[in-house]
Amino acid sequence: MKVENVVNSQKVIYNILKQAKVNNRLSHAYLFYGEAGTGKKEMAMALACMLYCEHGGCFKCDTCRTILDGNHMNVDYIGMEANKTKISKDQIMDLQEEFSKTSLVEGTRVYIVDGIDTASTQAQNSLLKFIEDPANTTPTIGIFLATELSNVVSTIQSRCVLLHFEAIEQKNMIDILIDQGIDDLDARLISCLTNDPDSAEEISQNENYQAIKGMFLELVDVKNKSEAVKYYLENAMYFSIPGVGTDNLTMLLKWVLAFFSDANKDKKADTDLILSPLYDKIKVYKSNSRALMTEKLEMVLFLFKELKSNVSPKNVFFELMEKFI
């Protein structure tokens, strides 16, 4: 995700950091936590840019590009190694060893530990003295990134300024995905499935995504019971596949929910539709009464509950088709 997009979607946090920089009150340690895809790593890089960019963090100059490309000598980043599921104690020890050496570049040194919540308690505890007392006198800022705050030892939490990254608003998510080169309709459909822009490209190219997307576009054209029966018979197999049927139906139900939600909005909100490229199809359902559209929304929510209660996805799909029209 582009750092500029994160600055726009997480303005509150960016402004907190910017004001602290202006007032010369930046902390020696931060803990950014929140869901994957909310921009924690990019915000850490934005903070590093604030420190070194002569424009206060323009994200375009040579200095900013060096930081964002991971090539600045005073900005160290460690994340999970390939084929690993956690930050290792060796990585943390290597970081401390690196910071024991004198930098060739003047200025505050920054270290970013991405996935601190995956490190063992022992590995996290090895950081405590380093956070408070780095190996040399150079000003140092540590930025720790976590998805699960509860997995970060309390002693690290107590030494950091904690900043929570809220999930990206769906409108912002759509803009980010379009900016990444994803088609408008795909951006809107994917925004119903994930809050992580980094996973969007992979989702858009997934065969199941493409199959269920085609099925959804056919579904919103179903006009009567006989067409619904035919549609069910042609597509029920997608929800009988072991291990995949539930995921396929969850995807379809999320889009149906967005579709009916759009149809249930006031006419004044027509420019604010989630699935605006399908407006001509949504308009057909807008002619129904508000009570009927509310009933359809409640129906979809009920089907979600059934799916979570381990009702067969094929049976839930049958109920959807029975009540869709």
N, C-alpha and C positions, 0 to 999 in steps of 0.2 A: 504494500500500500504506500502511496506517495506521502511524504511527510507533510506536504501542504494540505492534503485531505484530512489528515489527523488533526492538524492545527485547527481546521475549520469545524470538525466534528467534536473535538474535545476542547472547545474554546475556554471553558472555565479553568481547566487544569493548566492550559498554556498560559493564560493570563496570571494565574497564581505564581507560576515559575518566572514569568517575565517581570512581574512586580517585585519578586524577591531579588531578582538579578539587579534591577534598577536601584533598589534600596540597599544593595550589598548585604542581603540577608539570606543568601542561599544556604541550605543545610549541607552538612558533610555527608548525609546519607538519605536516600529516598527509597520508598517501597511502593512501586506502582502495581496495583492488583486489579483484576477484572477478567472478564471472559476473553478467550482467544479472539483475535481479530479486532480488538478495540483500540489498537494503536499504541500499546505500551512501549514497544521497541522504538517506533518512530518518534515518540515523544522524548524518549531518552536521547536520541540523536539530535532532536530539535534543541534540547537543553545544552548539549555539547556545542551546537552551532551558535547559540546565544553567547557562549563564553568566548569564542574565538573569532566570530565574524565581525568585521568592522562596521557592518550595517545592523548588528544586533540579531542576526539570524535571518538572512535573505533566502537561504537554501539554493542559491544560484551561483554564487561566486566560487572561485577556485577553492577557497578555504572550506566552505560549506560542502562542496562536492567531494573534497578529500575526506571529510568526516563521514558523509553519507555513504561513500563507497568503501568505508572501513579501512582507510589508509592513513589516518592521522596518527602521528607518533604518540600523542598524549591521550588518545581515546582507545581504550581496550574493551573488547566485547568478547564474552564467552557464552556460548549456548550449548545445547546438547549436541554431542558428536554424532556423526552418522551411525545409524543402527543402534543407538543408545536410547534409553528411556529416562535418563536422569543425569543431572550434573554430578560429576565425580569429585571426590576429594582431591584427586591428583590435579584436576583442572583448577581448583581453588588454590592449591599449593603453588601451582605454576604461576597463577596470577600474582600471588603475594611475592614470589621470587622476582617476577618482572618489575614490580613496583618498588623493590628494594634497590633497584639500580637508578642512577641519576638520569633523568631524561635529557636529551639533547635539545629539546624545545622548551622555551620558557612558558610559564602559565599553568593554570590548574590542570591537574590530571584527572581524567574521568575513567572509571571502570564500570561496566555494565554486566550484570550477571542475569542472564535470561533463563528463567526456570528455576529460581532459587527454591521454590516449593517442591521441586523434584529431588533435591539433594538430601542426603541422609542427615539425621540430627547431628551426627559426629562431624560431617562436612560443614554444616552450617555453623556449628559451634566454633570450628576452626577459624571462622571469619571474625569473631567478636572482637578480639584484640586489634585486628587489622583495621576494622571499621573505626575504632576509637583512636588508634595510634598507628597510622601507616609507617612504613619502614624509614621514610625520610621526611624532611621538613617541607617538601613541596605541597602546596594546598591540594587537597584531594576530595573528589566527590564520588561516592558510590551510589549506583542506581540498581536496585534489585527488582526484577520483574516476576510476578507470580500470578497464576490463575486461581489457585486455592489458597487464600490467606491463612486458613486454619492449618496448613501444612508448613507454615513458616514459624520457626521457634519464636517464642514470646520475647526472648532476649534480643533477637534481631529486630523484631517489630518495635520494641521500646526504644531502640537507638535510631529509628528512621522516622522521617515525616511520611505518613501514609497518605496516598492519593488513590482514590477509587475511580476506575475508568468505567463509566456507564456504557451499556450496550449502545451501539450507534443507531440513531433514529432511522427508521426505514427510508424516509425521504433522502437522508444523507447517504445511506447505503446505496440506494439506486443511483444517485449522482456519482458516487465513487466508482461503481461498477461500469457505468457508461463511460466515465473518464478513463477506465482501464481498457476500453475498446470493446466491451460486451454490448451486444445488440440491446436496444431499448426494452423489448418484451422479455428477453432472457434476463436482463438486469432486474426487472420487476418480479419475475417468477422466482429467480434465485434469492432475491431479498426476502421472500417468504420462507425460505428454507434455512438460511444461515445468516449470522451476523459477522461472518469472517470474510472480508474481501479477498484475502489470500487464497481461500479455497474455491472461489467463484469460477475461475477458469477450468479447474479440474471438474467441478460439477457440470459445467456447461458442455463438456466433451464426453461426459459419462453416457454410456449407451442406455442405461435405465432412465436417466433424466430425459434424454431425447424421446424415448418410447412413451413415457408417461406424459410428457409435454404434448406430443401429438394426440394422445388419448384425451387429454384435458380439452384441447382445442376442438376435438370432435364432440366431446360431451356438451359443451355450451351451445352446440348447434342442434342438440336433440330436442324435438318439438312435441312429441306425443308418446303415449305408452308403447305403441308398436315399435317405434324407433328405439325406445329405451330397452325393450326386450332384445332386439337385434344387437344393440350396442353391448348389452351385458354378455350375450353369447359369444361375441367376437373378442371380448377383452378380459373375461373372467380368468383366463389362464395366467395373466400377469400377477394375479393375487393368490395363486396356488403354488408359487415357486418357494420351496423351503428356504428360510433365511432371508428372502428378498421380498416376499409378498407383502409383509407388514410395512417395510420401508417404502415400497411402491405406493401402497394405499395411503400412507401418511403424507407422502408428497402430493398425491392427488387431492386429498381432503384439505390440505393447507391452501391449495389454489382455489378449490371450490369455496372455502371459507372467505378468501379474499374477494372472490367474484361476487358472492352474495352480500358481503360487507359493502362493496362498492355500489351494488344495486340498492342497498338500503340507505344510502346517503341522500341528504337533501339535494335538490337540483342545484342549489347555490354552490355545492361542493363538487360539482362535476369536474372541475379543473384539478381536483385534489384526489383523483382516483388512484388506487394502487395499480390496477391493471388498465390504465387509460388507453393503451393501444387496442383494447377489446371493447371500446365504448359502444360501438354499434350493437354488439351482442348484449352488453350490460343494459343498454337502453330498453331492450325488449322486456327484461325483468323489472325495470323501474316502473313500468306501467301497472304492475301488480300493487295491491294494497300494502301498506306498511306492516299490517298485522301478518300477512302471508309471508313477507320477506323475513320478518322476525322469526316466524315459525321455521323457515328454512335454515336460518342461522342456528337456531336451537337444535335442529335436526343434525346438522354437521357436528356441533359440539358434543351431542349425545353419541354420535358414531365414533368420535375420538375416544370417549370414555370406554365404549365397548372394545375398541381396539386395544386399549391399555389393560383391559380386563381379560385379555387373551381370547377374545372371541375370534373365530377364524376370519382372516382378512377377506376371504372369498364371500363369506356370509355377510360381513359388513358392507362389502361392495354391492351385494344384492340389495341390502336395505337402502343404500344410497340411490340405486337406480329406481327402486320402488317409490321413493319419495322425492326424487329430484324434480320431476315435472309437476 
